[in-house]
Amino acid sequence: MCLGVPGKIVETYEKGGLKMAKVDFGGIFREACLSYVPEATVGEYCIIHVGFAISILSEKDAMETLALLKEMGTFEEELGSETP
């Protein structure tokens, strides 16, 4: 199963002409493309799906969703545990 997972943007940069971000998923960091939400800034939470930020959401909603994913046991399945 492939889910959209909330993560916090900790850094933004350009790569190959695209706005990108380093995203923190509770200690697991991944790269994501911000082309669909170019207004996203450091400190905001986004739903990340297959490497793309697809929407911005509040910290409250992000924390609730992460808690549910962890409770369901799908958080580690979706993200793994290694950091790039």
Biotite code that builds the C-alpha atoms (Angstrom):
import biotite.structure as struc

atoms = struc.array([
    struc.Atom([0.000, 0.000, 0.000], chain_id="A", res_id=1, res_name="MET", atom_name="CA", element="C"),
    struc.Atom([1.260, 3.493, -0.718], chain_id="A", res_id=2, res_name="CYS", atom_name="CA", element="C"),
    struc.Atom([0.006, 6.299, 1.504], chain_id="A", res_id=3, res_name="LEU", atom_name="CA", element="C"),
    struc.Atom([0.493, 10.034, 1.658], chain_id="A", res_id=4, res_name="GLY", atom_name="CA", element="C"),
    struc.Atom([2.403, 10.700, 4.880], chain_id="A", res_id=5, res_name="VAL", atom_name="CA", element="C"),
    struc.Atom([2.690, 14.057, 6.679], chain_id="A", res_id=6, res_name="PRO", atom_name="CA", element="C"),
    struc.Atom([6.177, 15.441, 7.139], chain_id="A", res_id=7, res_name="GLY", atom_name="CA", element="C"),
    struc.Atom([7.747, 18.695, 8.277], chain_id="A", res_id=8, res_name="LYS", atom_name="CA", element="C"),
    struc.Atom([9.792, 20.716, 5.812], chain_id="A", res_id=9, res_name="ILE", atom_name="CA", element="C"),
    struc.Atom([13.191, 21.390, 7.374], chain_id="A", res_id=10, res_name="VAL", atom_name="CA", element="C"),
    struc.Atom([15.021, 22.761, 4.335], chain_id="A", res_id=11, res_name="GLU", atom_name="CA", element="C"),
    struc.Atom([14.167, 23.935, 0.826], chain_id="A", res_id=12, res_name="THR", atom_name="CA", element="C"),
    struc.Atom([16.467, 24.131, -2.194], chain_id="A", res_id=13, res_name="TYR", atom_name="CA", element="C"),
    struc.Atom([16.498, 23.905, -5.966], chain_id="A", res_id=14, res_name="GLU", atom_name="CA", element="C"),
    struc.Atom([17.544, 20.760, -7.789], chain_id="A", res_id=15, res_name="LYS", atom_name="CA", element="C"),
    struc.Atom([17.385, 20.398, -11.553], chain_id="A", res_id=16, res_name="GLY", atom_name="CA", element="C"),
    struc.Atom([15.193, 23.486, -11.795], chain_id="A", res_id=17, res_name="GLY", atom_name="CA", element="C"),
    struc.Atom([12.643, 22.131, -9.286], chain_id="A", res_id=18, res_name="LEU", atom_name="CA", element="C"),
    struc.Atom([11.825, 23.381, -5.797], chain_id="A", res_id=19, res_name="LYS", atom_name="CA", element="C"),
    struc.Atom([12.744, 20.560, -3.422], chain_id="A", res_id=20, res_name="MET", atom_name="CA", element="C"),
    struc.Atom([12.663, 19.966, 0.318], chain_id="A", res_id=21, res_name="ALA", atom_name="CA", element="C"),
    struc.Atom([14.292, 17.897, 2.997], chain_id="A", res_id=22, res_name="LYS", atom_name="CA", element="C"),
    struc.Atom([11.334, 16.531, 4.966], chain_id="A", res_id=23, res_name="VAL", atom_name="CA", element="C"),
    struc.Atom([11.351, 15.153, 8.518], chain_id="A", res_id=24, res_name="ASP", atom_name="CA", element="C"),
    struc.Atom([8.988, 12.258, 9.229], chain_id="A", res_id=25, res_name="PHE", atom_name="CA", element="C"),
    struc.Atom([9.604, 12.003, 12.977], chain_id="A", res_id=26, res_name="GLY", atom_name="CA", element="C"),
    struc.Atom([13.356, 11.495, 12.654], chain_id="A", res_id=27, res_name="GLY", atom_name="CA", element="C"),
    struc.Atom([13.346, 9.852, 9.232], chain_id="A", res_id=28, res_name="ILE", atom_name="CA", element="C"),
    struc.Atom([14.433, 12.309, 6.534], chain_id="A", res_id=29, res_name="PHE", atom_name="CA", element="C"),
    struc.Atom([13.500, 12.110, 2.870], chain_id="A", res_id=30, res_name="ARG", atom_name="CA", element="C"),
    struc.Atom([13.669, 14.373, -0.170], chain_id="A", res_id=31, res_name="GLU", atom_name="CA", element="C"),
    struc.Atom([10.429, 15.613, -1.724], chain_id="A", res_id=32, res_name="ALA", atom_name="CA", element="C"),
    struc.Atom([9.516, 17.745, -4.704], chain_id="A", res_id=33, res_name="CYS", atom_name="CA", element="C"),
    struc.Atom([7.505, 20.897, -3.893], chain_id="A", res_id=34, res_name="LEU", atom_name="CA", element="C"),
    struc.Atom([6.333, 21.643, -7.451], chain_id="A", res_id=35, res_name="SER", atom_name="CA", element="C"),
    struc.Atom([2.671, 21.008, -6.567], chain_id="A", res_id=36, res_name="TYR", atom_name="CA", element="C"),
    struc.Atom([2.855, 23.287, -3.500], chain_id="A", res_id=37, res_name="VAL", atom_name="CA", element="C"),
    struc.Atom([5.498, 25.904, -4.361], chain_id="A", res_id=38, res_name="PRO", atom_name="CA", element="C"),
    struc.Atom([4.207, 28.175, -1.596], chain_id="A", res_id=39, res_name="GLU", atom_name="CA", element="C"),
    struc.Atom([5.309, 25.651, 1.074], chain_id="A", res_id=40, res_name="ALA", atom_name="CA", element="C"),
    struc.Atom([7.994, 26.942, 3.429], chain_id="A", res_id=41, res_name="THR", atom_name="CA", element="C"),
    struc.Atom([10.373, 25.634, 6.074], chain_id="A", res_id=42, res_name="VAL", atom_name="CA", element="C"),
    struc.Atom([8.475, 24.691, 9.231], chain_id="A", res_id=43, res_name="GLY", atom_name="CA", element="C"),
    struc.Atom([5.235, 23.767, 7.461], chain_id="A", res_id=44, res_name="GLU", atom_name="CA", element="C"),
    struc.Atom([3.799, 20.267, 7.226], chain_id="A", res_id=45, res_name="TYR", atom_name="CA", element="C"),
    struc.Atom([2.899, 18.670, 3.908], chain_id="A", res_id=46, res_name="CYS", atom_name="CA", element="C"),
    struc.Atom([1.380, 15.406, 2.810], chain_id="A", res_id=47, res_name="ILE", atom_name="CA", element="C"),
    struc.Atom([4.103, 13.583, 0.855], chain_id="A", res_id=48, res_name="ILE", atom_name="CA", element="C"),
    struc.Atom([3.089, 10.926, -1.666], chain_id="A", res_id=49, res_name="HIS", atom_name="CA", element="C"),
    struc.Atom([5.707, 9.055, -3.733], chain_id="A", res_id=50, res_name="VAL", atom_name="CA", element="C"),
    struc.Atom([8.229, 11.861, -3.284], chain_id="A", res_id=51, res_name="GLY", atom_name="CA", element="C"),
    struc.Atom([5.881, 14.768, -4.050], chain_id="A", res_id=52, res_name="PHE", atom_name="CA", element="C"),
    struc.Atom([4.326, 17.214, -1.592], chain_id="A", res_id=53, res_name="ALA", atom_name="CA", element="C"),
    struc.Atom([0.668, 17.274, -2.591], chain_id="A", res_id=54, res_name="ILE", atom_name="CA", element="C"),
    struc.Atom([-0.892, 19.493, 0.085], chain_id="A", res_id=55, res_name="SER", atom_name="CA", element="C"),
    struc.Atom([-0.054, 21.634, 3.083], chain_id="A", res_id=56, res_name="ILE", atom_name="CA", element="C"),
    struc.Atom([-1.701, 20.883, 6.420], chain_id="A", res_id=57, res_name="LEU", atom_name="CA", element="C"),
    struc.Atom([-1.647, 22.156, 9.982], chain_id="A", res_id=58, res_name="SER", atom_name="CA", element="C"),
    struc.Atom([0.733, 20.779, 12.595], chain_id="A", res_id=59, res_name="GLU", atom_name="CA", element="C"),
    struc.Atom([-2.271, 19.509, 14.586], chain_id="A", res_id=60, res_name="LYS", atom_name="CA", element="C"),
    struc.Atom([-3.617, 17.535, 11.622], chain_id="A", res_id=61, res_name="ASP", atom_name="CA", element="C"),
    struc.Atom([-0.129, 16.230, 10.807], chain_id="A", res_id=62, res_name="ALA", atom_name="CA", element="C"),
    struc.Atom([0.418, 14.971, 14.374], chain_id="A", res_id=63, res_name="MET", atom_name="CA", element="C"),
    struc.Atom([-2.997, 13.283, 14.475], chain_id="A", res_id=64, res_name="GLU", atom_name="CA", element="C"),
    struc.Atom([-2.355, 11.545, 11.154], chain_id="A", res_id=65, res_name="THR", atom_name="CA", element="C"),
    struc.Atom([1.141, 10.396, 12.170], chain_id="A", res_id=66, res_name="LEU", atom_name="CA", element="C"),
    struc.Atom([-0.241, 8.996, 15.429], chain_id="A", res_id=67, res_name="ALA", atom_name="CA", element="C"),
    struc.Atom([-2.886, 7.042, 13.514], chain_id="A", res_id=68, res_name="LEU", atom_name="CA", element="C"),
    struc.Atom([-0.329, 5.674, 11.036], chain_id="A", res_id=69, res_name="LEU", atom_name="CA", element="C"),
    struc.Atom([1.910, 4.545, 13.901], chain_id="A", res_id=70, res_name="LYS", atom_name="CA", element="C"),
    struc.Atom([-1.060, 2.973, 15.688], chain_id="A", res_id=71, res_name="GLU", atom_name="CA", element="C"),
    struc.Atom([-1.985, 1.074, 12.515], chain_id="A", res_id=72, res_name="MET", atom_name="CA", element="C"),
    struc.Atom([1.616, -0.070, 12.124], chain_id="A", res_id=73, res_name="GLY", atom_name="CA", element="C"),
    struc.Atom([1.991, 1.398, 8.639], chain_id="A", res_id=74, res_name="THR", atom_name="CA", element="C"),
    struc.Atom([4.403, 4.244, 9.406], chain_id="A", res_id=75, res_name="PHE", atom_name="CA", element="C"),
    struc.Atom([7.611, 2.193, 9.246], chain_id="A", res_id=76, res_name="GLU", atom_name="CA", element="C"),
    struc.Atom([6.226, 0.166, 6.333], chain_id="A", res_id=77, res_name="GLU", atom_name="CA", element="C"),
    struc.Atom([5.787, 3.336, 4.281], chain_id="A", res_id=78, res_name="GLU", atom_name="CA", element="C"),
    struc.Atom([9.039, 5.080, 5.197], chain_id="A", res_id=79, res_name="LEU", atom_name="CA", element="C"),
    struc.Atom([11.489, 2.436, 6.345], chain_id="A", res_id=80, res_name="GLY", atom_name="CA", element="C"),
    struc.Atom([14.002, 3.434, 8.958], chain_id="A", res_id=81, res_name="SER", atom_name="CA", element="C"),
    struc.Atom([17.173, 4.406, 7.125], chain_id="A", res_id=82, res_name="GLU", atom_name="CA", element="C"),
    struc.Atom([18.066, 8.000, 6.361], chain_id="A", res_id=83, res_name="THR", atom_name="CA", element="C"),
    struc.Atom([19.642, 9.009, 3.051], chain_id="A", res_id=84, res_name="PRO", atom_name="CA", element="C"),
])
